[in-house]
């Protein structure tokens, strides 16, 4: 319902066109191309005309918490977009250019990612990859699981024949001006799986509170490693379905954390599944800068019915092929990263992993591992060079203790011998006698 006649005055205070009259032509009213008309309407009647549906929107409270609320009739009449303040609450005076610039911040033109990835290549230590796959096989790949990848970033070696795919990636146009001129490769040495739960009904996993998190970060730092990516496993899916909305949003959040904002980063996502013949399938990806920006702005939500799609928050607008879309297929956000394996020349993977069902981490398991010293070419420090074992020992000797720092130096540089006194202390923990 119009509360005032349509007029050329923004306040609709001047005499204007009677909206009930549909006979007059624009030319008869003296209107020409470019003229702007204004109308004042009752917000409650707008809601009724829309069928009575009252939208909800995501909002950020003053204390930083995120929630959802139902829009009121006041919101419909005054708010800039659902869940936002009215324009006049932001500032008193707006020009058309101000409004268009403001509105553009909430519009995303979606397109497939064709530029080069900031990660040119990822190589995962073969024993670590095999161990992760083997655990997924224990449950027939029917239980999703994830872990963090620890390793290092390296420049791409132009003389490395195995990295031809990586060099081809560099030739592609960059995703944006923030993308690095020379993408880097990620070398994964260790996988750490935090405490987690998996919901088979929704195909989602959730990270639980991890009391070992500070120790993991410290241990990685002492060993010259950093978090370079994450890995997850899932049950077989239909062709073309790569990521759920939960997975693509988690990948974006982790890239944002690694880059400290919407910036290019070689942080990588590795996913593991199985094909119809039972063969493991391992692929690597990055999500696009656009996906990172949309997640950072709160523009994406978990889709309630389509697992391979993200919903677009009502505060934002996604434009696909020139049309507004309430959802985005997750494949639009993905860029493929070439992946390979390597045999680690520094670390071993023998000790049971933390936070897994099955084989527990015990002193007996530690004794069995260290007792191999002097057999088949194994040295004491070789057998200690196990991320899971070092983390376990750190529960008793403290990750940052002097003795552990001595161990780390010998692990990182085999030319630095570990004194026999430290070997005796470690062997004594598990009741070992004899040569080390």
VEXKOL-618258 format. One line per field, with one value per residue (C-alpha): residue number from 1; residue in three letters; x, y, z. Coordinates in nm, 2 decimals. Example, Ala and Ser with C-alpha at 12.3 -4.5 7.8 and 13.67 -1.06 7.14 Angstrom:
2
num: c(1, 2);
residu: c(ala, ser);
X: c(1.23, 1.37);
Y: c(-0.45, -0.11);
Z: c(0.78, 0.71);
***
This chain:
436
num: c(1, 2, 3, 4, 5, 6, 7, 8, 9, 10, 11, 12, 13, 14, 15, 16, 17, 18, 19, 20, 21, 22, 23, 24, 25, 26, 27, 28, 29, 30, 31, 32, 33, 34, 35, 36, 37, 38, 39, 40, 41, 42, 43, 44, 45, 46, 47, 48, 49, 50, 51, 52, 53, 54, 55, 56, 57, 58, 59, 60, 61, 62, 63, 64, 65, 66, 67, 68, 69, 70, 71, 72, 73, 74, 75, 76, 77, 78, 79, 80, 81, 82, 83, 84, 85, 86, 87, 88, 89, 90, 91, 92, 93, 94, 95, 96, 97, 98, 99, 100, 101, 102, 103, 104, 105, 106, 107, 108, 109, 110, 111, 112, 113, 114, 115, 116, 117, 118, 119, 120, 121, 122, 123, 124, 125, 126, 127, 128, 129, 130, 131, 132, 133, 134, 135, 136, 137, 138, 139, 140, 141, 142, 143, 144, 145, 146, 147, 148, 149, 150, 151, 152, 153, 154, 155, 156, 157, 158, 159, 160, 161, 162, 163, 164, 165, 166, 167, 168, 169, 170, 171, 172, 173, 174, 175, 176, 177, 178, 179, 180, 181, 182, 183, 184, 185, 186, 187, 188, 189, 190, 191, 192, 193, 194, 195, 196, 197, 198, 199, 200, 201, 202, 203, 204, 205, 206, 207, 208, 209, 210, 211, 212, 213, 214, 215, 216, 217, 218, 219, 220, 221, 222, 223, 224, 225, 226, 227, 228, 229, 230, 231, 232, 233, 234, 235, 236, 237, 238, 239, 240, 241, 242, 243, 244, 245, 246, 247, 248, 249, 250, 251, 252, 253, 254, 255, 256, 257, 258, 259, 260, 261, 262, 263, 264, 265, 266, 267, 268, 269, 270, 271, 272, 273, 274, 275, 276, 277, 278, 279, 280, 281, 282, 283, 284, 285, 286, 287, 288, 289, 290, 291, 292, 293, 294, 295, 296, 297, 298, 299, 300, 301, 302, 303, 304, 305, 306, 307, 308, 309, 310, 311, 312, 313, 314, 315, 316, 317, 318, 319, 320, 321, 322, 323, 324, 325, 326, 327, 328, 329, 330, 331, 332, 333, 334, 335, 336, 337, 338, 339, 340, 341, 342, 343, 344, 345, 346, 347, 348, 349, 350, 351, 352, 353, 354, 355, 356, 357, 358, 359, 360, 361, 362, 363, 364, 365, 366, 367, 368, 369, 370, 371, 372, 373, 374, 375, 376, 377, 378, 379, 380, 381, 382, 383, 384, 385, 386, 387, 388, 389, 390, 391, 392, 393, 394, 395, 396, 397, 398, 399, 400, 401, 402, 403, 404, 405, 406, 407, 408, 409, 410, 411, 412, 413, 414, 415, 416, 417, 418, 419, 420, 421, 422, 423, 424, 425, 426, 427, 428, 429, 430, 431, 432, 433, 434, 435, 436);
residu: c(unk, unk, unk, unk, unk, unk, unk, unk, unk, unk, unk, unk, unk, unk, unk, unk, unk, unk, unk, unk, unk, unk, unk, unk, unk, unk, unk, unk, unk, unk, unk, unk, unk, unk, unk, unk, unk, unk, unk, unk, unk, unk, unk, unk, unk, unk, unk, unk, unk, unk, unk, unk, unk, unk, unk, unk, unk, unk, unk, unk, unk, unk, unk, unk, unk, unk, unk, unk, unk, unk, unk, unk, unk, unk, unk, unk, unk, unk, unk, unk, unk, unk, unk, unk, unk, unk, unk, unk, unk, unk, unk, unk, unk, unk, unk, unk, unk, unk, unk, unk, unk, unk, unk, unk, unk, unk, unk, unk, unk, unk, unk, unk, unk, unk, unk, unk, unk, unk, unk, unk, unk, unk, unk, unk, unk, unk, unk, unk, unk, unk, unk, unk, unk, unk, unk, unk, unk, unk, unk, unk, unk, unk, unk, unk, unk, unk, unk, unk, unk, unk, unk, unk, unk, unk, unk, unk, unk, unk, unk, unk, unk, unk, unk, unk, unk, unk, unk, unk, unk, unk, unk, unk, unk, unk, unk, unk, unk, unk, unk, unk, unk, unk, unk, unk, unk, unk, unk, unk, unk, unk, unk, unk, unk, unk, unk, unk, unk, unk, unk, unk, unk, unk, unk, unk, unk, unk, unk, unk, unk, unk, unk, unk, unk, unk, unk, unk, unk, unk, unk, unk, unk, unk, unk, unk, unk, unk, unk, unk, unk, unk, unk, unk, unk, unk, unk, unk, unk, unk, unk, unk, unk, unk, unk, unk, unk, unk, unk, unk, unk, unk, unk, unk, unk, unk, unk, unk, unk, unk, unk, unk, unk, unk, unk, unk, unk, unk, unk, unk, unk, unk, unk, unk, unk, unk, unk, unk, unk, unk, unk, unk, unk, unk, unk, unk, unk, unk, unk, unk, unk, unk, unk, unk, unk, unk, unk, unk, unk, unk, unk, unk, unk, unk, unk, unk, unk, unk, unk, unk, unk, unk, unk, unk, unk, unk, unk, unk, unk, unk, unk, unk, unk, unk, unk, unk, unk, unk, unk, unk, unk, unk, unk, unk, unk, unk, unk, unk, unk, unk, unk, unk, unk, unk, unk, unk, unk, unk, unk, unk, unk, unk, unk, unk, unk, unk, unk, unk, unk, unk, unk, unk, unk, unk, unk, unk, unk, unk, unk, unk, unk, unk, unk, unk, unk, unk, unk, unk, unk, unk, unk, unk, unk, unk, unk, unk, unk, unk, unk, unk, unk, unk, unk, unk, unk, unk, unk, unk, unk, unk, unk, unk, unk, unk, unk, unk, unk, unk, unk, unk, unk, unk, unk, unk, unk, unk, unk, unk, unk, unk, unk, unk, unk, unk, unk, unk, unk, unk, unk, unk, unk, unk, unk, unk, unk, unk, unk, unk);
X: c(0.00, 0.14, 0.14, 0.23, 0.20, 0.50, 0.71, 1.04, 1.11, 1.28, 1.05, 0.75, 0.64, 0.55, 0.25, 0.31, 0.16, -0.14, -0.03, -0.38, -0.38, -0.24, -0.35, -0.08, 0.24, 0.58, 0.60, 0.26, 0.40, 0.71, 0.95, 1.26, 1.53, 1.74, 1.47, 1.43, 1.10, 1.04, 0.76, 0.67, 0.50, 0.38, 0.64, 0.38, 0.20, 0.53, 0.56, 0.20, 0.25, 0.55, 0.32, 0.38, 0.73, 0.96, 1.32, 1.60, 1.95, 2.29, 2.42, 2.73, 2.65, 2.84, 3.04, 3.15, 2.91, 2.73, 2.36, 2.04, 1.73, 1.40, 1.36, 1.08, 0.86, 1.09, 1.38, 1.20, 1.13, 1.46, 1.75, 2.00, 2.00, 1.85, 2.04, 2.20, 2.13, 1.93, 2.13, 2.06, 2.20, 2.53, 2.55, 2.31, 2.38, 2.41, 2.48, 2.39, 2.76, 2.79, 2.49, 2.62, 2.97, 2.82, 2.59, 2.87, 3.05, 2.77, 2.76, 2.98, 3.00, 3.07, 3.28, 3.49, 3.85, 4.10, 4.40, 4.71, 4.70, 4.93, 5.04, 5.22, 5.26, 5.21, 5.41, 5.31, 5.54, 5.44, 5.42, 5.21, 4.97, 4.95, 4.88, 4.59, 4.44, 4.48, 4.29, 4.00, 3.99, 3.93, 3.59, 3.54, 3.58, 3.24, 3.37, 3.50, 3.82, 4.06, 4.41, 4.65, 4.95, 5.29, 5.59, 5.75, 5.71, 5.98, 6.04, 5.97, 6.29, 6.30, 6.54, 6.31, 6.16, 5.89, 5.75, 5.67, 5.30, 5.39, 5.58, 5.28, 5.07, 5.30, 5.23, 4.86, 4.73, 4.73, 4.40, 4.44, 4.69, 4.75, 4.87, 5.24, 5.45, 5.61, 5.38, 5.55, 5.52, 5.42, 5.62, 5.43, 5.63, 5.38, 5.00, 4.84, 4.48, 4.31, 4.03, 3.71, 3.37, 3.19, 2.82, 2.74, 2.39, 2.51, 2.86, 3.03, 3.32, 3.38, 3.71, 3.69, 3.89, 4.25, 4.46, 4.77, 4.73, 5.00, 5.24, 5.18, 5.26, 5.57, 5.70, 5.64, 5.84, 6.13, 6.15, 6.14, 5.79, 5.48, 5.11, 5.10, 4.76, 4.49, 4.37, 4.03, 3.88, 3.52, 3.30, 3.25, 3.04, 2.88, 3.09, 3.16, 3.08, 3.40, 3.34, 3.04, 2.96, 3.11, 3.44, 3.47, 3.40, 3.66, 3.92, 3.85, 3.87, 4.21, 4.35, 4.23, 4.41, 4.73, 4.73, 4.61, 4.34, 4.22, 4.56, 4.73, 4.88, 5.02, 4.82, 4.66, 4.37, 4.42, 4.12, 4.12, 3.84, 3.80, 3.68, 3.42, 3.70, 3.83, 4.14, 4.23, 4.19, 4.40, 4.35, 4.47, 4.29, 4.29, 3.98, 3.97, 4.04, 3.67, 3.57, 3.80, 3.65, 3.29, 3.36, 3.54, 3.24, 2.99, 2.83, 2.82, 2.61, 2.57, 2.32, 2.02, 1.95, 2.23, 2.55, 2.76, 2.64, 2.67, 2.37, 2.42, 2.33, 2.04, 2.26, 2.46, 2.39, 2.56, 2.54, 2.60, 2.58, 2.41, 2.14, 2.10, 2.14, 2.06, 2.32, 2.67, 2.80, 3.12, 3.32, 3.32, 3.54, 3.81, 4.14, 4.33, 4.68, 4.92, 5.00, 5.28, 5.45, 5.81, 6.00, 6.10, 6.47, 6.42, 6.11, 5.96, 5.60, 5.58, 5.43, 5.05, 4.87, 4.71, 4.33, 4.26, 4.06, 4.24, 4.61, 4.68, 4.99, 5.18, 5.52, 5.52, 5.47, 5.75, 5.98, 5.91, 6.00, 6.32, 6.43, 6.49, 6.80, 7.10, 6.90, 6.85, 7.04, 6.82, 6.99, 6.84, 6.78, 6.62, 6.36, 6.30, 6.24, 5.86, 5.63, 5.37, 5.63, 5.80, 5.46, 5.39, 5.73, 5.66, 5.37, 5.62, 5.93, 5.77, 5.79, 6.01, 6.24, 6.62, 6.64, 6.38, 6.55, 6.87, 6.67, 6.52, 6.86, 6.97, 6.65, 6.68, 7.06, 7.19, 7.54, 7.46, 7.49, 7.26, 7.46, 7.44, 7.31, 7.00, 6.96, 6.98, 6.70, 6.47, 6.54, 6.49, 6.14, 6.03, 6.27, 6.51, 6.86, 7.15, 7.29, 7.10);
Y: c(0.00, 0.34, 0.59, 0.88, 0.93, 0.84, 1.15, 1.28, 1.41, 1.15, 1.26, 1.22, 1.56, 1.71, 1.64, 1.32, 1.04, 0.86, 0.49, 0.37, 0.53, 0.29, 0.48, 0.75, 0.70, 0.82, 1.07, 1.22, 1.28, 1.46, 1.18, 1.10, 0.84, 0.86, 1.03, 0.87, 0.82, 0.76, 0.59, 0.56, 0.23, 0.04, -0.22, -0.46, -0.47, -0.56, -0.87, -0.97, -0.93, -1.16, -1.43, -1.37, -1.53, -1.36, -1.41, -1.49, -1.38, -1.43, -1.15, -1.07, -0.95, -0.68, -0.94, -1.11, -1.41, -1.52, -1.60, -1.59, -1.38, -1.33, -1.01, -0.78, -0.56, -0.27, -0.46, -0.50, -0.14, 0.00, -0.25, -0.24, -0.62, -0.89, -0.90, -0.56, -0.21, 0.05, 0.27, 0.58, 0.39, 0.35, 0.72, 1.00, 1.09, 0.86, 0.92, 0.68, 0.59, 0.53, 0.30, 0.11, 0.07, -0.05, -0.30, -0.43, -0.55, -0.80, -0.93, -1.22, -1.32, -1.69, -1.85, -2.17, -2.14, -2.16, -1.97, -2.13, -2.26, -2.10, -2.46, -2.60, -2.95, -3.16, -3.46, -3.68, -3.93, -4.27, -4.44, -4.16, -4.18, -4.56, -4.55, -4.30, -4.51, -4.83, -4.69, -4.58, -4.93, -5.07, -4.92, -4.98, -4.61, -4.56, -4.35, -4.00, -3.88, -3.59, -3.49, -3.21, -3.23, -3.12, -3.05, -2.77, -2.55, -2.55, -2.36, -2.56, -2.72, -2.66, -2.95, -3.20, -3.42, -3.54, -3.18, -3.11, -3.08, -2.82, -2.61, -2.63, -2.49, -2.19, -2.10, -2.05, -1.70, -1.63, -1.63, -1.27, -0.99, -1.14, -1.48, -1.54, -1.50, -1.84, -2.10, -2.33, -2.70, -2.86, -3.15, -3.35, -3.55, -3.62, -3.65, -3.57, -3.66, -3.46, -3.59, -3.59, -3.74, -3.84, -3.82, -4.08, -3.94, -3.59, -3.71, -3.45, -3.47, -3.24, -3.15, -3.19, -3.00, -3.12, -3.09, -3.19, -2.90, -2.68, -2.98, -3.07, -2.71, -2.70, -3.04, -2.95, -2.62, -2.80, -3.04, -2.76, -2.84, -2.64, -2.71, -2.71, -2.86, -3.10, -3.44, -3.61, -3.94, -4.02, -4.29, -4.33, -4.06, -4.02, -3.90, -3.53, -3.49, -3.38, -3.18, -3.13, -2.78, -2.86, -2.97, -2.68, -2.43, -2.60, -2.59, -2.22, -2.15, -2.33, -2.15, -1.82, -1.91, -2.01, -1.70, -1.47, -1.33, -1.35, -1.39, -1.65, -1.95, -2.29, -2.45, -2.76, -3.00, -3.37, -3.61, -3.99, -4.22, -4.55, -4.64, -4.91, -5.16, -5.09, -4.90, -4.59, -4.26, -3.96, -3.61, -3.27, -2.93, -2.57, -2.36, -2.03, -1.68, -1.61, -1.90, -1.77, -1.42, -1.55, -1.77, -1.48, -1.25, -1.51, -1.54, -1.92, -2.16, -2.54, -2.64, -2.82, -3.06, -3.07, -3.20, -3.08, -2.72, -2.43, -2.20, -1.83, -1.62, -1.39, -1.09, -1.16, -1.22, -1.49, -1.42, -1.72, -1.67, -1.33, -1.46, -1.45, -1.79, -1.90, -2.18, -2.25, -2.59, -2.65, -2.76, -2.39, -2.32, -2.59, -2.59, -2.91, -2.95, -3.22, -3.48, -3.73, -3.94, -3.96, -4.18, -3.96, -3.95, -3.82, -3.96, -4.31, -4.41, -4.71, -4.60, -4.61, -4.29, -4.08, -4.05, -4.37, -4.68, -5.01, -5.03, -4.80, -4.59, -4.77, -4.81, -5.16, -5.03, -4.78, -5.07, -5.28, -5.00, -4.89, -5.26, -5.27, -5.06, -5.23, -5.46, -5.44, -5.11, -4.93, -4.68, -4.56, -4.21, -4.35, -4.52, -4.21, -4.01, -4.08, -3.78, -3.99, -4.15, -3.81, -3.67, -3.97, -3.93, -3.56, -3.65, -3.78, -3.57, -3.25, -3.16, -2.86, -3.02, -3.01, -3.38, -3.37, -3.07, -3.28, -3.55, -3.31, -3.18, -3.54, -3.61, -3.30, -3.34, -3.70, -3.56, -3.45, -3.76, -3.82, -3.88, -4.22, -4.07, -3.95, -4.29, -4.46, -4.23, -4.30, -4.67, -4.68, -4.54, -4.87, -5.11, -5.17, -5.32, -5.38, -5.19, -4.90);
Z: c(0.00, -0.10, 0.18, -0.05, -0.43, -0.65, -0.70, -0.82, -0.47, -0.24, 0.04, -0.18, -0.04, -0.38, -0.59, -0.79, -0.99, -0.85, -0.84, -0.90, -1.24, -1.50, -1.81, -1.83, -2.04, -1.92, -2.21, -2.11, -1.76, -1.89, -1.79, -1.98, -1.97, -1.65, -1.44, -1.09, -0.92, -0.55, -0.36, 0.01, 0.10, 0.41, 0.50, 0.64, 0.31, 0.14, 0.36, 0.29, -0.08, -0.06, 0.08, 0.45, 0.46, 0.70, 0.63, 0.87, 0.85, 1.01, 1.23, 1.44, 1.79, 1.98, 2.17, 1.84, 1.86, 1.55, 1.55, 1.34, 1.39, 1.23, 1.03, 1.15, 0.94, 1.05, 0.90, 0.57, 0.54, 0.67, 0.66, 0.38, 0.35, 0.58, 0.91, 0.86, 0.99, 0.80, 0.57, 0.78, 1.08, 0.90, 0.80, 0.74, 0.38, 0.08, -0.28, -0.56, -0.60, -0.23, -0.24, -0.54, -0.39, -0.07, -0.25, -0.46, -0.15, -0.10, -0.46, -0.57, -0.94, -0.93, -1.20, -1.23, -1.11, -1.40, -1.26, -1.12, -0.76, -0.50, -0.43, -0.73, -0.60, -0.28, -0.19, 0.11, 0.29, 0.16, 0.50, 0.65, 0.35, 0.37, 0.75, 0.71, 0.43, 0.63, 0.92, 0.69, 0.55, 0.90, 0.87, 0.50, 0.43, 0.59, 0.87, 0.78, 0.94, 0.91, 1.02, 0.99, 0.76, 0.90, 0.68, 0.50, 0.19, -0.08, -0.40, -0.71, -0.85, -1.22, -1.27, -1.10, -1.37, -1.13, -1.10, -1.46, -1.37, -1.11, -1.36, -1.60, -1.32, -1.29, -1.65, -1.58, -1.50, -1.12, -0.93, -0.84, -0.78, -0.43, -0.58, -0.55, -0.86, -0.80, -0.64, -0.39, -0.32, 0.01, 0.14, 0.40, 0.66, 0.94, 0.99, 1.33, 1.38, 1.66, 1.88, 1.67, 1.61, 1.29, 1.22, 0.95, 0.89, 0.80, 0.67, 0.89, 1.14, 1.43, 1.60, 1.98, 2.24, 2.21, 2.53, 2.31, 2.07, 2.23, 2.25, 1.88, 1.77, 1.99, 1.87, 1.50, 1.55, 1.72, 1.43, 1.17, 1.06, 1.02, 0.93, 0.55, 0.49, 0.61, 0.49, 0.52, 0.41, 0.31, 0.17, -0.20, -0.37, -0.70, -0.99, -0.98, -0.61, -0.45, -0.13, 0.10, 0.21, 0.55, 0.39, 0.15, 0.42, 0.66, 0.38, 0.33, 0.71, 0.73, 0.43, 0.59, 0.91, 0.73, 0.52, 0.81, 0.58, 0.23, 0.07, -0.14, 0.05, -0.05, 0.23, 0.07, 0.11, 0.05, 0.03, 0.03, -0.08, -0.26, -0.61, -0.70, -0.73, -0.38, -0.49, -0.28, -0.46, -0.34, -0.47, -0.37, -0.39, -0.29, -0.26, -0.45, -0.32, -0.39, -0.16, 0.11, 0.08, 0.09, 0.40, 0.57, 0.50, 0.62, 0.28, 0.27, 0.48, 0.50, 0.24, 0.41, 0.13, -0.13, 0.01, -0.29, -0.27, -0.03, 0.05, 0.00, 0.31, 0.25, 0.33, 0.02, -0.35, -0.57, -0.94, -1.17, -1.55, -1.50, -1.27, -0.89, -0.73, -0.37, -0.39, -0.54, -0.65, -0.45, -0.75, -0.86, -0.57, -0.62, -0.80, -0.85, -0.71, -0.85, -0.58, -0.54, -0.27, -0.14, 0.11, 0.41, 0.47, 0.82, 0.98, 1.04, 1.09, 1.34, 1.67, 1.71, 1.63, 1.90, 1.92, 1.72, 1.82, 1.82, 1.90, 2.21, 2.27, 2.56, 2.70, 2.57, 2.21, 2.27, 2.40, 2.09, 1.86, 2.04, 2.08, 1.71, 1.75, 1.61, 1.39, 1.02, 1.01, 1.26, 1.49, 1.82, 1.68, 1.36, 1.57, 1.78, 1.47, 1.48, 1.53, 1.72, 1.94, 2.03, 2.11, 2.34, 2.52, 2.56, 2.79, 3.04, 2.98, 2.86, 2.49, 2.56, 2.82, 2.78, 2.71, 2.44, 2.28, 2.26, 2.09, 1.84, 1.74, 1.66, 1.47, 1.25, 1.20, 1.21, 1.23, 1.59, 1.80, 2.10, 2.42, 2.57, 2.90, 2.72, 2.55, 2.90, 3.03, 2.74, 2.74, 3.12, 3.08, 2.92, 3.11, 2.83, 2.89, 2.66, 2.36, 2.22);
***
